């Protein structure tokens, strides 16, 4: 049977996470279908059809799916679930909202945040904040998986030529209603998909001091992040949080400034390709995972680094 990937998109275009999930799906089976559920989402479906590895795109386009309410999207997934052995979601806020509903309705055990495919029924996933990797074998006939997108290299966005098939759209479940949406706008890259991330921790001292990172981030074309301690202290907004209870990132370059390296934070960034740490405490745990470490006062080191770039 085929594998179904649930696309993440904003109706106008695919989110990068979808390409990572497609990469995971191709390791399970060569016949990969992508479901695009939304309203006015033809452009996103056409984009999915061009992704390498996709053999068919299913487009469910209707009013009930316009705001991606989890109850309605789950019903749309269930409407086509019979034809698939595996259903894959990105392990994002959206994916984590819909996947458990689908698994519960199918009466199967969800396998969460897989980081590797061993075989079609066996997967690896992190446990204990990433300090151990569990190998999980699912005996369910139909497998519902969420994929840690940082663990799989995205497939090429261009090169495929899949057909787009239009589906009958499910009606509104009536279980929830869309009230409003507040979107944070920034000229910087989105944190979860950025190639470079500059993060600050409690060592920065205040929200005002956090601005010291902005010139460095601008020079590097980086997204800004923060440790949970910095977020809890009010130095940075919640959507900047990197860590086990925040966003999982794996950029090409991660710069940790004033971050001690608590296990919760390391779980969210230790898969970064190159890690640079700046901290005045030479015993800070962050130096244990960093490729380059600078023991220095961040208020002197960061401006000097920015000037030298």
C-alpha positions as CSV (number, residue, x, y, z in Angstrom):
1,X,0.0,0.0,0.0
2,X,1.0,3.6,-0.5
3,X,2.3,6.2,2.0
4,X,0.4,9.4,2.7
5,X,2.1,12.6,3.7
6,X,-0.1,15.4,5.2
7,X,1.2,18.6,3.8
8,X,1.8,21.7,6.0
9,X,1.0,24.9,4.1
10,X,-0.6,28.3,4.3
11,X,-2.9,27.7,1.3
12,X,-0.5,29.8,-0.9
13,X,2.6,27.7,-0.6
14,X,4.0,24.6,1.1
15,X,6.0,24.9,4.3
16,X,9.5,23.5,4.2
17,X,8.6,20.8,6.7
18,X,6.6,19.0,4.1
19,X,9.6,18.3,2.0
20,X,11.4,16.8,5.1
21,X,8.4,14.5,5.7
22,X,8.4,13.4,2.1
23,X,12.0,12.4,2.5
24,X,11.1,10.2,5.4
25,X,8.2,8.7,3.5
26,X,10.4,7.7,0.6
27,X,12.4,5.6,3.0
28,X,9.2,3.6,3.8
29,X,7.8,3.1,0.3
30,X,8.4,4.5,-3.2
31,X,4.7,5.3,-3.7
32,X,4.3,8.6,-1.8
33,X,1.0,10.6,-2.0
34,X,0.6,14.1,-0.5
35,X,-2.7,15.4,0.9
36,X,-3.1,19.2,0.7
37,X,-6.2,20.1,2.7
38,X,-7.1,23.8,2.7
39,X,-9.1,26.5,0.9
40,X,-7.8,28.2,-2.2
41,X,-4.8,25.8,-2.0
42,X,-4.4,24.9,-5.7
43,X,-1.0,26.7,-5.7
44,X,0.2,24.6,-2.7
45,X,-0.9,21.4,-4.4
46,X,0.9,22.3,-7.6
47,X,4.0,23.0,-5.6
48,X,3.7,19.6,-3.9
49,X,3.4,17.9,-7.3
50,X,6.8,19.2,-8.3
51,X,8.6,17.8,-5.2
52,X,10.9,14.9,-5.9
53,X,9.6,11.6,-4.7
54,X,5.9,12.4,-4.9
55,X,3.8,10.2,-7.1
56,X,0.3,11.7,-6.5
57,X,-1.2,14.8,-4.8
58,X,-4.6,14.8,-3.3
59,X,-6.3,18.2,-3.1
60,X,-9.1,18.8,-0.7
61,X,-10.2,22.4,-1.2
62,X,-13.2,23.8,0.6
63,X,-14.5,26.2,3.2
64,X,-14.4,23.7,6.1
65,X,-10.6,23.4,5.7
66,X,-9.8,27.0,5.2
67,X,-8.5,27.6,8.7
68,X,-7.0,24.2,9.2
69,X,-9.2,23.3,12.2
70,X,-7.8,20.1,13.6
71,X,-11.2,18.3,13.8
72,X,-12.0,19.0,10.1
73,X,-8.5,18.2,8.8
74,X,-8.5,14.9,10.8
75,X,-11.9,13.9,9.2
76,X,-10.4,14.7,5.7
77,X,-7.5,12.4,6.5
78,X,-9.7,9.7,7.7
79,X,-11.8,9.9,4.6
80,X,-8.8,8.6,2.5
81,X,-7.0,6.6,5.2
82,X,-8.2,3.2,4.0
83,X,-5.9,3.3,1.0
84,X,-2.6,3.8,3.0
85,X,-0.4,1.7,5.2
86,X,1.4,4.7,6.7
87,X,0.2,8.3,7.4
88,X,2.9,10.8,8.1
89,X,2.7,14.3,9.7
90,X,5.4,16.8,10.4
91,X,6.1,17.0,14.2
92,X,5.1,20.7,14.2
93,X,2.3,22.4,16.1
94,X,-0.1,21.7,13.3
95,X,0.9,18.1,12.8
96,X,0.9,17.3,16.5
97,X,-2.7,18.8,16.7
98,X,-4.1,16.5,14.0
99,X,-2.1,13.3,14.2
100,X,-3.4,12.1,17.6
101,X,-7.0,12.6,16.5
102,X,-6.4,10.4,13.4
103,X,-4.6,7.7,15.4
104,X,-7.4,7.6,18.0
105,X,-10.1,7.3,15.4
106,X,-8.1,4.5,13.7
107,X,-7.5,2.9,17.0
108,X,-3.8,2.6,16.5
109,X,-0.8,3.7,18.5
110,X,0.9,6.8,17.2
111,X,4.7,6.7,16.8
112,X,5.9,10.2,17.6
113,X,8.9,12.3,16.3
114,X,10.6,9.6,14.4
115,X,14.2,10.4,13.4
116,X,15.0,7.3,11.3
117,X,13.3,4.6,9.4
118,X,14.8,1.2,10.1
119,X,12.1,-0.8,8.1
120,X,8.5,-0.2,7.2
121,X,7.4,-1.2,10.7
122,X,10.4,-0.1,12.8
123,X,11.5,3.4,13.6
124,X,13.9,5.3,15.8
125,X,12.8,8.2,18.0
126,X,14.5,10.1,20.8
127,X,13.5,9.7,24.5
128,X,14.8,11.3,27.7
129,X,15.3,14.7,26.0
130,X,17.3,13.1,23.2
131,X,19.8,11.4,25.6
132,X,18.6,7.9,24.3
133,X,17.2,6.7,21.1
134,X,14.4,4.1,21.2
135,X,13.9,1.6,18.4
136,X,10.1,1.2,18.1
137,X,8.3,-1.6,16.2
138,X,4.7,-1.0,15.4
139,X,2.4,-4.0,14.8
140,X,-0.6,-1.9,13.8
141,X,-1.8,-2.6,10.3
142,X,-2.0,1.2,9.7
143,X,0.8,3.3,11.1
144,X,0.4,7.0,12.1
145,X,3.7,8.8,12.5
146,X,5.0,12.3,13.2
147,X,8.4,13.1,11.8
148,X,11.1,15.2,13.4
149,X,11.8,17.2,10.3
150,X,15.4,18.1,11.4
151,X,16.3,14.5,11.2
152,X,15.7,14.1,7.4
153,X,17.2,16.2,4.6
154,X,14.4,17.8,2.5
155,X,13.8,16.4,-0.9
156,X,14.3,18.8,-3.9
157,X,11.3,21.1,-4.4
158,X,11.7,20.9,-8.1
159,X,12.0,17.9,-10.4
160,X,8.8,15.9,-9.8
161,X,5.7,15.7,-12.0
162,X,3.0,14.1,-10.0
163,X,-0.7,14.3,-10.9
164,X,-3.1,16.4,-8.8
165,X,-6.4,14.7,-7.9
166,X,-9.3,16.6,-6.5
167,X,-11.2,15.1,-3.5
168,X,-14.6,15.5,-2.1
169,X,-14.3,17.8,0.9
170,X,-15.7,16.8,4.3
171,X,-18.2,19.1,5.9
172,X,-17.6,21.2,9.0
173,X,-17.6,19.0,12.1
174,X,-19.1,21.8,14.2
175,X,-16.8,20.9,17.1
176,X,-14.8,24.0,16.9
177,X,-14.8,27.4,15.2
178,X,-12.2,29.8,14.0
179,X,-12.0,32.9,16.2
180,X,-8.9,34.8,15.1
181,X,-5.2,34.6,14.3
182,X,-2.3,36.7,15.5
183,X,0.8,36.4,13.3
184,X,4.2,37.6,14.3
185,X,5.8,39.4,11.4
186,X,9.6,39.6,11.0
187,X,12.1,40.3,8.2
188,X,14.2,37.5,9.6
189,X,13.9,33.8,8.6
190,X,11.5,31.6,10.4
191,X,13.2,30.0,13.4
192,X,12.3,26.4,12.7
193,X,13.7,26.4,9.1
194,X,16.5,28.9,9.3
195,X,20.0,28.0,8.1
196,X,21.6,30.2,10.8
197,X,20.2,30.8,14.3
198,X,21.6,33.2,17.0
199,X,20.1,32.4,20.4
200,X,20.4,34.2,23.8
201,X,20.1,32.9,27.3
202,X,19.6,34.1,30.8
203,X,23.1,35.3,30.9
204,X,22.1,38.3,28.7
205,X,20.4,39.7,31.7
206,X,17.3,41.6,30.3
207,X,15.0,42.2,27.4
208,X,16.9,45.4,26.6
209,X,20.2,43.6,26.6
210,X,18.8,41.0,24.2
211,X,19.0,43.6,21.4
212,X,22.8,43.1,21.4
213,X,22.1,40.0,19.3
214,X,20.2,41.8,16.6
215,X,23.2,43.3,14.6
216,X,24.9,39.9,14.7
217,X,21.8,38.2,13.5
218,X,21.4,40.8,10.7
219,X,25.0,40.2,9.6
220,X,24.5,36.5,9.5
221,X,21.0,36.5,8.0
222,X,20.0,34.6,11.0
223,X,16.8,33.9,13.0
224,X,16.7,34.8,16.6
225,X,16.2,32.2,19.3
226,X,16.2,32.0,23.1
227,X,16.6,29.5,25.9
228,X,13.6,28.6,28.0
229,X,15.2,30.5,30.9
230,X,15.4,33.7,28.8
231,X,11.8,33.3,27.7
232,X,10.5,32.6,31.2
233,X,12.4,35.7,32.4
234,X,10.6,37.8,29.8
235,X,13.7,38.5,27.8
236,X,12.3,37.1,24.5
237,X,8.9,36.1,23.2
238,X,7.6,32.5,23.5
239,X,7.9,31.7,19.8
240,X,11.7,32.2,20.0
241,X,12.1,29.3,22.4
242,X,14.5,26.6,21.4
243,X,14.4,23.3,23.3
244,X,12.4,20.3,24.2
245,X,9.3,22.3,25.0
246,X,10.1,24.9,22.3
247,X,11.2,24.5,18.7
248,X,13.6,21.8,17.5
249,X,16.2,23.3,15.1
250,X,19.1,22.0,13.2
251,X,20.6,24.9,11.2
252,X,23.9,24.9,9.5
253,X,25.2,27.3,12.2
254,X,23.9,27.8,15.7
255,X,25.4,30.6,17.9
256,X,24.5,30.2,21.6
257,X,25.2,33.4,23.5
258,X,24.9,33.4,27.3
259,X,23.3,30.0,27.3
260,X,24.5,27.6,30.0
261,X,23.3,24.5,28.1
262,X,20.6,22.9,30.2
263,X,19.5,19.5,28.9
264,X,16.1,20.9,27.9
265,X,17.8,23.4,25.6
266,X,20.4,20.9,24.2
267,X,17.6,18.6,23.1
268,X,16.4,21.3,20.8
269,X,19.6,22.3,19.0
270,X,22.4,19.7,19.4
271,X,21.8,18.4,15.9
272,X,22.9,21.7,14.4
273,X,25.8,21.2,11.9
274,X,28.1,23.8,13.6
275,X,27.6,25.1,17.1
276,X,29.4,28.2,18.4
277,X,29.1,29.0,22.2
278,X,29.9,32.2,24.0
279,X,29.8,32.1,27.7
280,X,31.9,33.5,30.6
281,X,31.6,30.2,32.6
282,X,34.2,27.8,31.2
283,X,32.3,24.9,32.9
284,X,29.1,25.6,31.1
285,X,27.6,22.4,29.7
286,X,27.0,24.1,26.3
287,X,30.8,23.7,25.6
288,X,30.3,20.0,25.7
289,X,28.3,20.0,22.5
290,X,29.9,23.1,20.8
291,X,32.3,22.9,17.9
292,X,33.8,26.3,18.8
293,X,33.7,27.8,22.3
294,X,34.7,31.2,23.5
295,X,35.0,31.9,27.2
296,X,34.4,35.6,27.3
297,X,32.1,38.4,28.4
298,X,29.3,38.3,25.8
299,X,28.9,42.1,26.0
300,X,32.4,42.5,24.7
301,X,32.6,39.4,22.5
302,X,29.3,39.8,20.5
303,X,30.0,43.4,19.3
304,X,33.6,42.4,18.4
305,X,32.3,39.4,16.5
306,X,29.7,41.4,14.6
307,X,32.3,44.0,13.6
308,X,34.8,41.4,12.3
309,X,32.2,39.8,10.0
